């Protein structure tokens, strides 16, 4: 299973992203949260726009993420997705999680921001381009940092192994 995948968003998801971006410009303040090892993140309150974004994700995008993650079954998140902006430090996913990062951008934003990703096994991917109309899927025990100018919706799916059925055994019973 790859440590990360960069997938395209859908036009409907993009519309919800633009709505969240507009709502953040009208209410740019979030709650500053200190992270372990001196990091800092801004956590934004849930809004109608972020709820609509998450509804679109779960209705029409989640099946695409599940298809990309063939080795595990994605479960319903234990916590509601949250919009963050990382000021410094790293965020991480747990060994039994798949994280989806949906960058929040304006319709006119053409900047290619960057994301750094490191796995617990020592794989390191630095300065990866994060182009508009893309999202990042992280698999397993991974830490990441993203450009501090980019808010993002973070969805953490617990995972369970995919049960593979041996058809020869089933047919022989």
Rosetta constraint file for C-alpha pairs under 8 A:
AtomPair CA 1 CA 69 HARMONIC 7.45 0.50
AtomPair CA 1 CA 71 HARMONIC 6.98 0.50
AtomPair CA 1 CA 139 HARMONIC 7.32 0.50
AtomPair CA 2 CA 139 HARMONIC 6.83 0.50
AtomPair CA 3 CA 119 HARMONIC 6.72 0.50
AtomPair CA 3 CA 138 HARMONIC 5.82 0.50
AtomPair CA 3 CA 139 HARMONIC 5.13 0.50
AtomPair CA 3 CA 140 HARMONIC 7.12 0.50
AtomPair CA 3 CA 142 HARMONIC 7.26 0.50
AtomPair CA 4 CA 117 HARMONIC 7.96 0.50
AtomPair CA 4 CA 136 HARMONIC 6.78 0.50
AtomPair CA 4 CA 137 HARMONIC 5.46 0.50
AtomPair CA 4 CA 138 HARMONIC 4.49 0.50
AtomPair CA 4 CA 139 HARMONIC 6.06 0.50
AtomPair CA 5 CA 136 HARMONIC 5.75 0.50
AtomPair CA 5 CA 137 HARMONIC 5.17 0.50
AtomPair CA 5 CA 138 HARMONIC 6.72 0.50
AtomPair CA 6 CA 134 HARMONIC 6.49 0.50
AtomPair CA 6 CA 135 HARMONIC 5.72 0.50
AtomPair CA 6 CA 136 HARMONIC 4.59 0.50
AtomPair CA 6 CA 137 HARMONIC 6.37 0.50
AtomPair CA 7 CA 134 HARMONIC 5.54 0.50
AtomPair CA 7 CA 135 HARMONIC 5.41 0.50
AtomPair CA 7 CA 136 HARMONIC 6.24 0.50
AtomPair CA 7 CA 137 HARMONIC 7.48 0.50
AtomPair CA 8 CA 133 HARMONIC 5.89 0.50
AtomPair CA 8 CA 134 HARMONIC 4.39 0.50
AtomPair CA 8 CA 135 HARMONIC 6.23 0.50
AtomPair CA 9 CA 13 HARMONIC 6.28 0.50
AtomPair CA 9 CA 14 HARMONIC 6.58 0.50
AtomPair CA 9 CA 61 HARMONIC 7.98 0.50
AtomPair CA 9 CA 133 HARMONIC 5.27 0.50
AtomPair CA 9 CA 134 HARMONIC 5.21 0.50
AtomPair CA 9 CA 135 HARMONIC 6.34 0.50
AtomPair CA 10 CA 14 HARMONIC 6.11 0.50
AtomPair CA 10 CA 61 HARMONIC 7.71 0.50
AtomPair CA 10 CA 133 HARMONIC 7.68 0.50
AtomPair CA 11 CA 15 HARMONIC 6.40 0.50
AtomPair CA 12 CA 16 HARMONIC 6.62 0.50
AtomPair CA 12 CA 56 HARMONIC 7.44 0.50
AtomPair CA 13 CA 17 HARMONIC 6.19 0.50
AtomPair CA 13 CA 53 HARMONIC 6.63 0.50
AtomPair CA 13 CA 56 HARMONIC 6.20 0.50
AtomPair CA 13 CA 57 HARMONIC 6.86 0.50
AtomPair CA 14 CA 18 HARMONIC 6.23 0.50
AtomPair CA 14 CA 133 HARMONIC 6.75 0.50
AtomPair CA 15 CA 19 HARMONIC 6.38 0.50
AtomPair CA 16 CA 20 HARMONIC 6.32 0.50
AtomPair CA 16 CA 49 HARMONIC 6.86 0.50
AtomPair CA 16 CA 50 HARMONIC 7.72 0.50
AtomPair CA 16 CA 52 HARMONIC 6.57 0.50
AtomPair CA 16 CA 53 HARMONIC 4.92 0.50
AtomPair CA 16 CA 56 HARMONIC 7.65 0.50
AtomPair CA 17 CA 21 HARMONIC 6.20 0.50
AtomPair CA 17 CA 53 HARMONIC 6.44 0.50
AtomPair CA 17 CA 103 HARMONIC 7.89 0.50
AtomPair CA 17 CA 104 HARMONIC 5.55 0.50
AtomPair CA 17 CA 105 HARMONIC 6.57 0.50
AtomPair CA 17 CA 106 HARMONIC 7.65 0.50
AtomPair CA 18 CA 22 HARMONIC 6.21 0.50
AtomPair CA 18 CA 104 HARMONIC 7.12 0.50
AtomPair CA 18 CA 105 HARMONIC 6.17 0.50
AtomPair CA 18 CA 106 HARMONIC 5.18 0.50
AtomPair CA 18 CA 107 HARMONIC 5.81 0.50
AtomPair CA 19 CA 23 HARMONIC 6.27 0.50
AtomPair CA 19 CA 49 HARMONIC 5.93 0.50
AtomPair CA 20 CA 24 HARMONIC 6.22 0.50
AtomPair CA 20 CA 49 HARMONIC 5.11 0.50
AtomPair CA 20 CA 50 HARMONIC 5.73 0.50
AtomPair CA 20 CA 53 HARMONIC 7.53 0.50
AtomPair CA 20 CA 104 HARMONIC 6.93 0.50
AtomPair CA 21 CA 25 HARMONIC 6.45 0.50
AtomPair CA 21 CA 104 HARMONIC 5.75 0.50
AtomPair CA 21 CA 105 HARMONIC 5.64 0.50
AtomPair CA 21 CA 106 HARMONIC 5.65 0.50
AtomPair CA 22 CA 26 HARMONIC 6.57 0.50
AtomPair CA 22 CA 106 HARMONIC 7.12 0.50
AtomPair CA 23 CA 27 HARMONIC 6.25 0.50
AtomPair CA 23 CA 49 HARMONIC 7.11 0.50
AtomPair CA 24 CA 28 HARMONIC 4.88 0.50
AtomPair CA 24 CA 29 HARMONIC 7.90 0.50
AtomPair CA 29 CA 44 HARMONIC 7.32 0.50
AtomPair CA 30 CA 42 HARMONIC 5.55 0.50
AtomPair CA 30 CA 43 HARMONIC 5.34 0.50
AtomPair CA 30 CA 44 HARMONIC 4.47 0.50
AtomPair CA 30 CA 45 HARMONIC 6.75 0.50
AtomPair CA 31 CA 42 HARMONIC 5.36 0.50
AtomPair CA 31 CA 43 HARMONIC 5.09 0.50
AtomPair CA 31 CA 44 HARMONIC 6.28 0.50
AtomPair CA 31 CA 45 HARMONIC 7.96 0.50
AtomPair CA 32 CA 40 HARMONIC 6.91 0.50
AtomPair CA 32 CA 41 HARMONIC 5.86 0.50
AtomPair CA 32 CA 42 HARMONIC 4.49 0.50
AtomPair CA 32 CA 43 HARMONIC 6.37 0.50
AtomPair CA 33 CA 40 HARMONIC 5.70 0.50
AtomPair CA 33 CA 41 HARMONIC 5.27 0.50
AtomPair CA 33 CA 42 HARMONIC 6.01 0.50
AtomPair CA 33 CA 43 HARMONIC 7.00 0.50
AtomPair CA 34 CA 38 HARMONIC 6.80 0.50
AtomPair CA 34 CA 39 HARMONIC 5.92 0.50
AtomPair CA 34 CA 40 HARMONIC 4.55 0.50
AtomPair CA 34 CA 41 HARMONIC 6.52 0.50
AtomPair CA 35 CA 39 HARMONIC 4.56 0.50
AtomPair CA 35 CA 40 HARMONIC 5.28 0.50
AtomPair CA 35 CA 41 HARMONIC 7.11 0.50
AtomPair CA 35 CA 89 HARMONIC 7.49 0.50
AtomPair CA 37 CA 89 HARMONIC 7.51 0.50
AtomPair CA 38 CA 89 HARMONIC 6.76 0.50
AtomPair CA 39 CA 87 HARMONIC 7.40 0.50
AtomPair CA 39 CA 88 HARMONIC 5.01 0.50
AtomPair CA 39 CA 89 HARMONIC 3.95 0.50
AtomPair CA 39 CA 90 HARMONIC 6.63 0.50
AtomPair CA 40 CA 86 HARMONIC 6.39 0.50
AtomPair CA 40 CA 87 HARMONIC 5.43 0.50
AtomPair CA 40 CA 88 HARMONIC 5.34 0.50
AtomPair CA 40 CA 89 HARMONIC 6.36 0.50
AtomPair CA 41 CA 84 HARMONIC 6.56 0.50
AtomPair CA 41 CA 85 HARMONIC 5.68 0.50
AtomPair CA 41 CA 86 HARMONIC 4.40 0.50
AtomPair CA 41 CA 87 HARMONIC 5.39 0.50
AtomPair CA 41 CA 88 HARMONIC 7.02 0.50
AtomPair CA 42 CA 84 HARMONIC 5.44 0.50
AtomPair CA 42 CA 85 HARMONIC 5.06 0.50
AtomPair CA 42 CA 86 HARMONIC 6.32 0.50
AtomPair CA 42 CA 87 HARMONIC 7.16 0.50
AtomPair CA 43 CA 82 HARMONIC 7.19 0.50
AtomPair CA 43 CA 83 HARMONIC 6.14 0.50
AtomPair CA 43 CA 84 HARMONIC 4.60 0.50
AtomPair CA 43 CA 85 HARMONIC 6.72 0.50
AtomPair CA 44 CA 82 HARMONIC 7.10 0.50
AtomPair CA 44 CA 83 HARMONIC 5.51 0.50
AtomPair CA 44 CA 84 HARMONIC 6.02 0.50
AtomPair CA 45 CA 82 HARMONIC 7.78 0.50
AtomPair CA 45 CA 83 HARMONIC 7.63 0.50
AtomPair CA 46 CA 50 HARMONIC 6.02 0.50
AtomPair CA 46 CA 51 HARMONIC 6.80 0.50
AtomPair CA 46 CA 82 HARMONIC 7.03 0.50
AtomPair CA 46 CA 83 HARMONIC 7.68 0.50
AtomPair CA 47 CA 51 HARMONIC 6.09 0.50
AtomPair CA 48 CA 52 HARMONIC 6.15 0.50
AtomPair CA 49 CA 53 HARMONIC 6.23 0.50
AtomPair CA 50 CA 54 HARMONIC 6.20 0.50
AtomPair CA 50 CA 83 HARMONIC 7.60 0.50
AtomPair CA 51 CA 55 HARMONIC 6.11 0.50
AtomPair CA 52 CA 56 HARMONIC 6.20 0.50
AtomPair CA 53 CA 57 HARMONIC 6.24 0.50
AtomPair CA 54 CA 58 HARMONIC 6.15 0.50
AtomPair CA 54 CA 81 HARMONIC 7.09 0.50
AtomPair CA 55 CA 59 HARMONIC 6.00 0.50
AtomPair CA 56 CA 60 HARMONIC 5.79 0.50
AtomPair CA 56 CA 61 HARMONIC 7.01 0.50
AtomPair CA 57 CA 61 HARMONIC 4.68 0.50
AtomPair CA 57 CA 62 HARMONIC 5.85 0.50
AtomPair CA 58 CA 62 HARMONIC 5.10 0.50
AtomPair CA 58 CA 63 HARMONIC 7.97 0.50
AtomPair CA 60 CA 64 HARMONIC 7.80 0.50
AtomPair CA 61 CA 65 HARMONIC 6.56 0.50
AtomPair CA 62 CA 66 HARMONIC 6.15 0.50
AtomPair CA 63 CA 67 HARMONIC 6.14 0.50
AtomPair CA 64 CA 68 HARMONIC 6.30 0.50
AtomPair CA 65 CA 69 HARMONIC 6.24 0.50
AtomPair CA 65 CA 137 HARMONIC 7.64 0.50
AtomPair CA 66 CA 70 HARMONIC 6.69 0.50
AtomPair CA 66 CA 73 HARMONIC 6.90 0.50
AtomPair CA 66 CA 74 HARMONIC 6.30 0.50
AtomPair CA 69 CA 73 HARMONIC 7.60 0.50
AtomPair CA 70 CA 162 HARMONIC 7.77 0.50
AtomPair CA 71 CA 161 HARMONIC 6.64 0.50
AtomPair CA 71 CA 162 HARMONIC 5.89 0.50
AtomPair CA 72 CA 159 HARMONIC 5.98 0.50
AtomPair CA 72 CA 160 HARMONIC 5.58 0.50
AtomPair CA 72 CA 161 HARMONIC 4.64 0.50
AtomPair CA 72 CA 162 HARMONIC 4.92 0.50
AtomPair CA 73 CA 159 HARMONIC 5.44 0.50
AtomPair CA 73 CA 160 HARMONIC 5.19 0.50
AtomPair CA 73 CA 161 HARMONIC 5.98 0.50
AtomPair CA 73 CA 162 HARMONIC 5.53 0.50
AtomPair CA 74 CA 98 HARMONIC 7.37 0.50
AtomPair CA 74 CA 157 HARMONIC 5.72 0.50
AtomPair CA 74 CA 158 HARMONIC 6.16 0.50
AtomPair CA 74 CA 159 HARMONIC 4.80 0.50
AtomPair CA 74 CA 160 HARMONIC 6.80 0.50
AtomPair CA 75 CA 157 HARMONIC 5.58 0.50
AtomPair CA 75 CA 158 HARMONIC 5.27 0.50
AtomPair CA 75 CA 159 HARMONIC 5.62 0.50
AtomPair CA 75 CA 160 HARMONIC 7.35 0.50
AtomPair CA 76 CA 157 HARMONIC 6.04 0.50
AtomPair CA 76 CA 158 HARMONIC 7.01 0.50
AtomPair CA 77 CA 81 HARMONIC 7.86 0.50
AtomPair CA 77 CA 155 HARMONIC 7.18 0.50
AtomPair CA 77 CA 156 HARMONIC 5.78 0.50
AtomPair CA 77 CA 157 HARMONIC 4.69 0.50
AtomPair CA 77 CA 158 HARMONIC 6.18 0.50
AtomPair CA 78 CA 156 HARMONIC 7.93 0.50
AtomPair CA 78 CA 157 HARMONIC 7.58 0.50
AtomPair CA 78 CA 158 HARMONIC 7.51 0.50
AtomPair CA 79 CA 156 HARMONIC 7.70 0.50
AtomPair CA 80 CA 155 HARMONIC 7.57 0.50
AtomPair CA 81 CA 153 HARMONIC 6.53 0.50
AtomPair CA 81 CA 154 HARMONIC 5.59 0.50
AtomPair CA 81 CA 155 HARMONIC 4.80 0.50
AtomPair CA 81 CA 156 HARMONIC 7.26 0.50
AtomPair CA 82 CA 153 HARMONIC 5.49 0.50
AtomPair CA 82 CA 154 HARMONIC 5.59 0.50
AtomPair CA 82 CA 155 HARMONIC 7.13 0.50
AtomPair CA 83 CA 151 HARMONIC 6.55 0.50
AtomPair CA 83 CA 152 HARMONIC 5.32 0.50
AtomPair CA 83 CA 153 HARMONIC 4.20 0.50
AtomPair CA 83 CA 154 HARMONIC 6.26 0.50
AtomPair CA 84 CA 151 HARMONIC 5.41 0.50
AtomPair CA 84 CA 152 HARMONIC 5.43 0.50
AtomPair CA 84 CA 153 HARMONIC 6.37 0.50
AtomPair CA 84 CA 154 HARMONIC 7.33 0.50
AtomPair CA 85 CA 148 HARMONIC 6.34 0.50
AtomPair CA 85 CA 149 HARMONIC 7.26 0.50
AtomPair CA 85 CA 150 HARMONIC 6.19 0.50
AtomPair CA 85 CA 151 HARMONIC 4.28 0.50
AtomPair CA 85 CA 152 HARMONIC 6.30 0.50
AtomPair CA 86 CA 90 HARMONIC 7.86 0.50
AtomPair CA 86 CA 145 HARMONIC 7.19 0.50
AtomPair CA 86 CA 146 HARMONIC 6.75 0.50
AtomPair CA 86 CA 147 HARMONIC 7.41 0.50
AtomPair CA 86 CA 148 HARMONIC 5.37 0.50
AtomPair CA 86 CA 150 HARMONIC 7.89 0.50
AtomPair CA 86 CA 151 HARMONIC 7.41 0.50
AtomPair CA 87 CA 148 HARMONIC 5.04 0.50
AtomPair CA 88 CA 145 HARMONIC 7.77 0.50
AtomPair CA 88 CA 148 HARMONIC 7.17 0.50
AtomPair CA 89 CA 145 HARMONIC 6.81 0.50
AtomPair CA 90 CA 143 HARMONIC 6.24 0.50
AtomPair CA 90 CA 144 HARMONIC 5.46 0.50
AtomPair CA 90 CA 145 HARMONIC 5.00 0.50
AtomPair CA 91 CA 143 HARMONIC 5.49 0.50
AtomPair CA 91 CA 144 HARMONIC 5.44 0.50
AtomPair CA 91 CA 145 HARMONIC 6.39 0.50
AtomPair CA 92 CA 141 HARMONIC 7.17 0.50
AtomPair CA 92 CA 142 HARMONIC 5.49 0.50
AtomPair CA 92 CA 143 HARMONIC 3.91 0.50
AtomPair CA 92 CA 144 HARMONIC 6.03 0.50
AtomPair CA 93 CA 97 HARMONIC 6.10 0.50
AtomPair CA 93 CA 98 HARMONIC 7.07 0.50
AtomPair CA 93 CA 99 HARMONIC 6.42 0.50
AtomPair CA 93 CA 138 HARMONIC 7.62 0.50
AtomPair CA 93 CA 139 HARMONIC 7.83 0.50
AtomPair CA 93 CA 140 HARMONIC 6.37 0.50
AtomPair CA 93 CA 141 HARMONIC 5.44 0.50
AtomPair CA 93 CA 142 HARMONIC 5.35 0.50
AtomPair CA 93 CA 143 HARMONIC 6.29 0.50
AtomPair CA 93 CA 156 HARMONIC 7.52 0.50
AtomPair CA 94 CA 140 HARMONIC 5.82 0.50
AtomPair CA 94 CA 141 HARMONIC 4.71 0.50
AtomPair CA 94 CA 142 HARMONIC 7.02 0.50
AtomPair CA 95 CA 139 HARMONIC 7.87 0.50
AtomPair CA 95 CA 140 HARMONIC 4.18 0.50
AtomPair CA 95 CA 141 HARMONIC 4.06 0.50
AtomPair CA 95 CA 142 HARMONIC 7.67 0.50
AtomPair CA 96 CA 140 HARMONIC 5.66 0.50
AtomPair CA 96 CA 141 HARMONIC 7.39 0.50
AtomPair CA 96 CA 158 HARMONIC 5.88 0.50
AtomPair CA 96 CA 159 HARMONIC 5.39 0.50
AtomPair CA 96 CA 160 HARMONIC 7.37 0.50
AtomPair CA 97 CA 139 HARMONIC 6.59 0.50
AtomPair CA 97 CA 140 HARMONIC 5.37 0.50
AtomPair CA 97 CA 141 HARMONIC 7.54 0.50
AtomPair CA 97 CA 156 HARMONIC 6.32 0.50
AtomPair CA 97 CA 157 HARMONIC 5.37 0.50
AtomPair CA 97 CA 158 HARMONIC 4.49 0.50
AtomPair CA 97 CA 159 HARMONIC 5.39 0.50
AtomPair CA 98 CA 137 HARMONIC 6.87 0.50
AtomPair CA 98 CA 138 HARMONIC 5.55 0.50
AtomPair CA 98 CA 139 HARMONIC 4.71 0.50
AtomPair CA 98 CA 140 HARMONIC 5.96 0.50
AtomPair CA 98 CA 156 HARMONIC 5.86 0.50
AtomPair CA 98 CA 157 HARMONIC 5.15 0.50
AtomPair CA 98 CA 158 HARMONIC 6.55 0.50
AtomPair CA 98 CA 159 HARMONIC 6.84 0.50
AtomPair CA 99 CA 137 HARMONIC 5.65 0.50
AtomPair CA 99 CA 138 HARMONIC 4.99 0.50
AtomPair CA 99 CA 139 HARMONIC 6.65 0.50
AtomPair CA 99 CA 154 HARMONIC 6.83 0.50
AtomPair CA 99 CA 155 HARMONIC 5.59 0.50
AtomPair CA 99 CA 156 HARMONIC 4.46 0.50
AtomPair CA 99 CA 157 HARMONIC 6.16 0.50
AtomPair CA 100 CA 135 HARMONIC 7.08 0.50
AtomPair CA 100 CA 136 HARMONIC 5.75 0.50
AtomPair CA 100 CA 137 HARMONIC 4.54 0.50
AtomPair CA 100 CA 138 HARMONIC 6.39 0.50
AtomPair CA 100 CA 153 HARMONIC 7.90 0.50
AtomPair CA 100 CA 154 HARMONIC 5.83 0.50
AtomPair CA 100 CA 155 HARMONIC 5.10 0.50
AtomPair CA 100 CA 156 HARMONIC 6.50 0.50
AtomPair CA 101 CA 135 HARMONIC 5.69 0.50
AtomPair CA 101 CA 136 HARMONIC 5.08 0.50
AtomPair CA 101 CA 137 HARMONIC 6.36 0.50
AtomPair CA 101 CA 152 HARMONIC 6.23 0.50
AtomPair CA 101 CA 153 HARMONIC 5.79 0.50
AtomPair CA 101 CA 154 HARMONIC 4.92 0.50
AtomPair CA 101 CA 155 HARMONIC 6.66 0.50
AtomPair CA 102 CA 134 HARMONIC 7.44 0.50
AtomPair CA 102 CA 135 HARMONIC 4.86 0.50
AtomPair CA 102 CA 136 HARMONIC 6.77 0.50
AtomPair CA 102 CA 152 HARMONIC 5.27 0.50
AtomPair CA 102 CA 153 HARMONIC 4.99 0.50
AtomPair CA 102 CA 154 HARMONIC 6.57 0.50
AtomPair CA 103 CA 134 HARMONIC 7.63 0.50
AtomPair CA 103 CA 135 HARMONIC 6.48 0.50
AtomPair CA 103 CA 150 HARMONIC 6.44 0.50
AtomPair CA 103 CA 151 HARMONIC 6.07 0.50
AtomPair CA 103 CA 152 HARMONIC 4.18 0.50
AtomPair CA 103 CA 153 HARMONIC 6.41 0.50
AtomPair CA 104 CA 150 HARMONIC 6.50 0.50
AtomPair CA 104 CA 151 HARMONIC 5.31 0.50
AtomPair CA 104 CA 152 HARMONIC 5.06 0.50
AtomPair CA 104 CA 153 HARMONIC 7.02 0.50
AtomPair CA 105 CA 109 HARMONIC 6.12 0.50
AtomPair CA 105 CA 132 HARMONIC 7.62 0.50
AtomPair CA 105 CA 150 HARMONIC 7.21 0.50
AtomPair CA 105 CA 151 HARMONIC 7.67 0.50
AtomPair CA 109 CA 132 HARMONIC 7.24 0.50
AtomPair CA 110 CA 131 HARMONIC 7.61 0.50
AtomPair CA 110 CA 132 HARMONIC 6.24 0.50
AtomPair CA 111 CA 131 HARMONIC 7.09 0.50
AtomPair CA 111 CA 132 HARMONIC 7.25 0.50
AtomPair CA 112 CA 129 HARMONIC 5.85 0.50
AtomPair CA 112 CA 130 HARMONIC 5.38 0.50
AtomPair CA 112 CA 131 HARMONIC 4.65 0.50
AtomPair CA 112 CA 132 HARMONIC 6.75 0.50
AtomPair CA 113 CA 129 HARMONIC 5.93 0.50
AtomPair CA 113 CA 130 HARMONIC 5.04 0.50
AtomPair CA 113 CA 131 HARMONIC 6.62 0.50
AtomPair CA 113 CA 146 HARMONIC 7.79 0.50
AtomPair CA 113 CA 147 HARMONIC 6.08 0.50
AtomPair CA 113 CA 150 HARMONIC 7.71 0.50
AtomPair CA 114 CA 127 HARMONIC 5.27 0.50
AtomPair CA 114 CA 128 HARMONIC 5.31 0.50
AtomPair CA 114 CA 129 HARMONIC 4.90 0.50
AtomPair CA 114 CA 130 HARMONIC 5.31 0.50
AtomPair CA 114 CA 146 HARMONIC 5.98 0.50
AtomPair CA 114 CA 147 HARMONIC 5.65 0.50
AtomPair CA 115 CA 126 HARMONIC 6.96 0.50
AtomPair CA 115 CA 127 HARMONIC 5.64 0.50
AtomPair CA 115 CA 128 HARMONIC 5.30 0.50
AtomPair CA 115 CA 129 HARMONIC 6.75 0.50
AtomPair CA 115 CA 130 HARMONIC 6.60 0.50
AtomPair CA 115 CA 144 HARMONIC 6.95 0.50
AtomPair CA 115 CA 145 HARMONIC 5.71 0.50
AtomPair CA 115 CA 146 HARMONIC 4.34 0.50
AtomPair CA 115 CA 147 HARMONIC 6.44 0.50
AtomPair CA 116 CA 124 HARMONIC 7.71 0.50
AtomPair CA 116 CA 125 HARMONIC 5.74 0.50
AtomPair CA 116 CA 126 HARMONIC 4.55 0.50
AtomPair CA 116 CA 127 HARMONIC 5.50 0.50
AtomPair CA 116 CA 128 HARMONIC 6.33 0.50
AtomPair CA 116 CA 144 HARMONIC 5.48 0.50
AtomPair CA 116 CA 145 HARMONIC 5.35 0.50
AtomPair CA 116 CA 146 HARMONIC 6.47 0.50
AtomPair CA 117 CA 124 HARMONIC 5.93 0.50
AtomPair CA 117 CA 125 HARMONIC 5.10 0.50
AtomPair CA 117 CA 126 HARMONIC 6.43 0.50
AtomPair CA 117 CA 142 HARMONIC 6.94 0.50
AtomPair CA 117 CA 143 HARMONIC 5.87 0.50
AtomPair CA 117 CA 144 HARMONIC 4.49 0.50
AtomPair CA 117 CA 145 HARMONIC 6.82 0.50
AtomPair CA 118 CA 122 HARMONIC 6.55 0.50
AtomPair CA 118 CA 123 HARMONIC 5.63 0.50
AtomPair CA 118 CA 124 HARMONIC 4.46 0.50
AtomPair CA 118 CA 125 HARMONIC 6.25 0.50
AtomPair CA 118 CA 142 HARMONIC 5.67 0.50
AtomPair CA 118 CA 143 HARMONIC 5.35 0.50
AtomPair CA 118 CA 144 HARMONIC 6.36 0.50
AtomPair CA 119 CA 123 HARMONIC 5.17 0.50
AtomPair CA 119 CA 124 HARMONIC 6.57 0.50
AtomPair CA 119 CA 141 HARMONIC 6.06 0.50
AtomPair CA 119 CA 142 HARMONIC 4.39 0.50
AtomPair CA 119 CA 143 HARMONIC 6.39 0.50
AtomPair CA 120 CA 141 HARMONIC 5.67 0.50
AtomPair CA 120 CA 142 HARMONIC 6.05 0.50
AtomPair CA 120 CA 143 HARMONIC 7.95 0.50
AtomPair CA 130 CA 134 HARMONIC 6.85 0.50
AtomPair CA 130 CA 135 HARMONIC 7.78 0.50
AtomPair CA 138 CA 142 HARMONIC 6.86 0.50
AtomPair CA 146 CA 150 HARMONIC 7.25 0.50
AtomPair CA 165 CA 170 HARMONIC 7.68 0.50
AtomPair CA 166 CA 170 HARMONIC 6.47 0.50
AtomPair CA 167 CA 171 HARMONIC 6.00 0.50
AtomPair CA 168 CA 172 HARMONIC 6.11 0.50
AtomPair CA 169 CA 173 HARMONIC 6.43 0.50
